[in-house]
């Protein structure tokens, strides 16, 4: 639906890793923080921060491409120059270079920082519980598989399902812009 911007995803991830809090290099927690920020941005503005697809998985929600990048199932150099997954320790992501933050607008930076602050004392296990309790996860519980979470379900969880068509049109326009002019 949206255009996935890997550089912007790297900037959002680095920003979260740099905030004070428990387990901020734990990629399971990072994935949950990114999901919550993405969810709230969609509900508040109708826009995606990273453009990633939201999916329900057995261990909760995730942003699909970011999850694949962290787990090494996608090897885009735009991600690999900034992060590496530490195989020797469970769920650890290491930042090896600074991706900057120039692609993130003030709202996105503020939203990411606010989500990090709100969950600074939550470890990765608590984040799993928090996201499993969200209505869009319950509605799209994938069992032992994975399932895309429609944007309409994320909007409906905030009582804003009437925005679904407008968000879809904006996402299509953004994608068309990128296809014509690049990013």
Backbone torsions as a table, in degrees:
resi	resn	phi	psi	omega
1	UNK	NA	-49.6	179.0
2	UNK	-102.4	164.9	173.9
3	UNK	-84.9	121.4	178.3
4	UNK	-78.9	122.4	-178.9
5	UNK	-108.1	100.1	-174.4
6	UNK	-63.8	-36.9	179.4
7	UNK	-65.9	-42.2	178.3
8	UNK	-66.1	-37.0	176.3
9	UNK	-63.1	-40.5	177.7
10	UNK	-64.3	-41.0	179.2
11	UNK	-65.1	-41.6	178.7
12	UNK	-64.7	-42.2	179.7
13	UNK	-63.4	-46.3	179.8
14	UNK	-62.6	-40.1	179.1
15	UNK	-60.4	-44.2	179.0
16	UNK	-65.8	-40.1	180.0
17	UNK	-63.8	-28.1	-178.1
18	UNK	-83.6	-4.2	-179.6
19	UNK	-85.7	150.3	176.7
20	UNK	-66.6	144.1	176.7
21	UNK	155.9	165.5	-179.4
22	UNK	-76.2	134.8	172.4
23	UNK	63.7	28.3	-175.6
24	UNK	-71.7	-6.6	171.7
25	UNK	-102.0	0.0	177.0
26	UNK	-77.0	117.5	-172.9
27	UNK	-69.7	-24.5	175.3
28	UNK	-63.4	-45.5	177.6
29	UNK	-65.5	-43.0	179.7
30	UNK	-58.7	-42.4	179.2
31	UNK	-61.4	-40.0	179.1
32	UNK	-69.0	-42.1	178.1
33	UNK	-62.0	-43.9	178.3
34	UNK	-62.5	-40.8	179.0
35	UNK	-61.6	-47.3	-178.2
36	UNK	-62.0	-43.6	178.2
37	UNK	-62.9	-43.4	178.9
38	UNK	-61.9	-45.4	179.8
39	UNK	-58.6	-49.0	-177.5
40	UNK	-68.3	-35.4	176.4
41	UNK	-63.7	-44.3	177.6
42	UNK	-60.2	-43.5	-177.9
43	UNK	-70.0	-37.2	-175.8
44	UNK	-85.3	-36.9	-173.0
45	UNK	-120.6	-17.3	-174.9
46	UNK	80.8	7.1	-178.8
47	UNK	-119.1	148.8	176.8
48	UNK	-88.5	146.1	175.1
49	UNK	-78.6	-50.0	-174.7
50	UNK	-103.5	-19.6	-175.3
51	UNK	83.3	4.3	-176.8
52	UNK	-75.1	156.0	175.7
53	UNK	-78.8	138.0	176.8
54	UNK	-93.5	131.2	-179.0
55	UNK	-132.4	149.8	171.2
56	UNK	-97.9	132.5	179.8
57	UNK	-130.4	169.2	-178.0
58	UNK	-54.2	-30.6	-179.7
59	UNK	-101.0	22.0	175.9
60	UNK	110.2	-168.3	-177.1
61	UNK	-80.6	155.2	177.1
62	UNK	-152.8	162.9	168.6
63	UNK	-94.5	117.2	-166.1
64	UNK	-54.7	-55.4	-177.0
65	UNK	-65.9	-41.1	180.0
66	UNK	-62.8	-42.3	177.7
67	UNK	-59.6	-44.9	178.9
68	UNK	-64.0	-39.4	178.4
69	UNK	-63.5	-45.5	-178.9
70	UNK	-64.4	-41.2	-177.6
71	UNK	-80.7	-1.6	178.9
72	UNK	80.3	12.3	178.9
73	UNK	-85.6	-7.9	174.6
74	UNK	-135.5	129.4	-172.6
75	UNK	-117.0	46.5	179.7
76	UNK	-66.2	130.6	-179.2
77	UNK	-64.1	-26.6	179.2
78	UNK	-64.4	-20.8	176.8
79	UNK	-95.5	-47.0	-173.3
80	UNK	-62.1	-24.2	179.1
81	UNK	-73.6	-15.0	-178.1
82	UNK	-110.3	-26.2	-173.5
83	UNK	-137.8	151.9	166.9
84	UNK	-141.6	143.8	177.9
85	UNK	-84.8	129.1	-178.3
86	UNK	-86.0	105.6	-176.0
87	UNK	-64.8	-35.0	-174.8
88	UNK	-72.0	-12.9	177.8
89	UNK	-129.1	140.4	-176.0
90	UNK	-62.0	129.7	171.1
91	UNK	57.4	30.3	-177.1
92	UNK	-102.0	133.8	175.0
93	UNK	-116.3	133.5	179.1
94	UNK	-113.8	131.2	175.2
95	UNK	-88.1	123.3	-176.8
96	UNK	-106.7	-11.4	176.2
97	UNK	-155.6	160.8	-178.6
98	UNK	-92.8	118.1	178.3
99	UNK	-80.1	-3.9	-177.2
100	UNK	78.3	-166.7	178.4
101	UNK	-146.9	15.5	-173.5
102	UNK	-65.3	-19.2	-179.9
103	UNK	-86.3	-13.9	-179.5
104	UNK	-90.1	131.1	176.4
105	UNK	-80.8	170.3	-178.9
106	UNK	-56.4	-44.3	178.9
107	UNK	-57.8	-46.0	-176.6
108	UNK	-65.6	-42.4	176.9
109	UNK	-61.9	-47.4	179.4
110	UNK	-61.3	-41.5	-179.2
111	UNK	-64.8	-46.7	179.3
112	UNK	-61.5	-43.1	179.8
113	UNK	-67.1	-39.3	179.0
114	UNK	-64.8	-42.6	178.1
115	UNK	-64.0	-43.1	178.0
116	UNK	-61.2	-43.9	179.0
117	UNK	-62.5	-44.7	-177.9
118	UNK	-61.3	-31.8	-175.4
119	UNK	-113.6	19.6	-176.5
120	UNK	-62.0	-28.9	-179.2
121	UNK	-94.0	-1.2	179.9
122	UNK	-89.3	130.3	174.2
123	UNK	-85.9	-178.8	-175.3
124	UNK	-63.5	-32.0	178.7
125	UNK	-67.4	-43.0	178.3
126	UNK	-63.5	-38.3	179.1
127	UNK	-63.3	-37.8	176.7
128	UNK	-61.5	-43.4	179.0
129	UNK	-64.4	-44.1	-179.1
130	UNK	-59.3	-46.7	-176.6
131	UNK	-75.4	-30.2	176.4
132	UNK	-65.7	-24.2	-178.6
133	UNK	-85.9	-3.9	179.9
134	UNK	-73.7	142.6	-174.5
135	UNK	-59.5	-36.4	-178.4
136	UNK	-69.5	-26.1	175.0
137	UNK	-73.3	-46.1	179.9
138	UNK	-57.9	-40.5	-179.7
139	UNK	-68.8	-31.6	-175.0
140	UNK	-114.7	23.9	-179.3
141	UNK	-52.1	119.8	-173.5
142	UNK	-88.7	0.7	-173.7
143	UNK	67.3	-124.0	-178.1
144	UNK	-97.5	12.2	-177.2
145	UNK	-115.3	-151.6	171.6
146	UNK	-139.6	156.2	-174.9
147	UNK	-150.8	134.6	177.3
148	UNK	-66.4	140.4	175.7
149	UNK	-97.1	115.1	179.4
150	UNK	-63.7	142.8	176.7
151	UNK	-55.9	-34.5	179.7
152	UNK	-59.2	-34.9	178.1
153	UNK	-71.9	-35.1	177.2
154	UNK	-67.4	-42.7	177.8
155	UNK	-66.8	-40.9	179.9
156	UNK	-62.1	-33.0	179.4
157	UNK	-62.3	-22.2	177.6
158	UNK	-105.9	9.8	-179.3
159	UNK	71.4	26.6	-175.8
160	UNK	-122.1	33.3	-177.6
161	UNK	-62.0	-21.6	178.7
162	UNK	-66.8	-14.9	179.2
163	UNK	-84.6	-5.8	-173.3
164	UNK	-54.5	-48.2	-178.4
165	UNK	-65.5	-40.4	179.5
166	UNK	-65.0	-40.0	178.6
167	UNK	-65.9	-41.6	178.7
168	UNK	-62.9	-41.3	177.7
169	UNK	-64.4	-43.3	179.2
170	UNK	-63.9	-40.6	178.7
171	UNK	-64.5	-41.6	178.6
172	UNK	-64.3	-41.1	178.6
173	UNK	-64.4	-41.8	178.6
174	UNK	-62.5	-44.4	179.0
175	UNK	-63.0	-42.4	178.5
176	UNK	-63.8	-41.4	178.0
177	UNK	-58.2	-47.0	-178.8
178	UNK	-64.6	-39.0	-180.0
179	UNK	-66.5	-34.0	-178.9
180	UNK	-83.0	-46.8	-171.4
181	UNK	-108.0	-11.1	-176.2
182	UNK	78.4	175.9	-177.4
183	UNK	-115.7	NA	NA
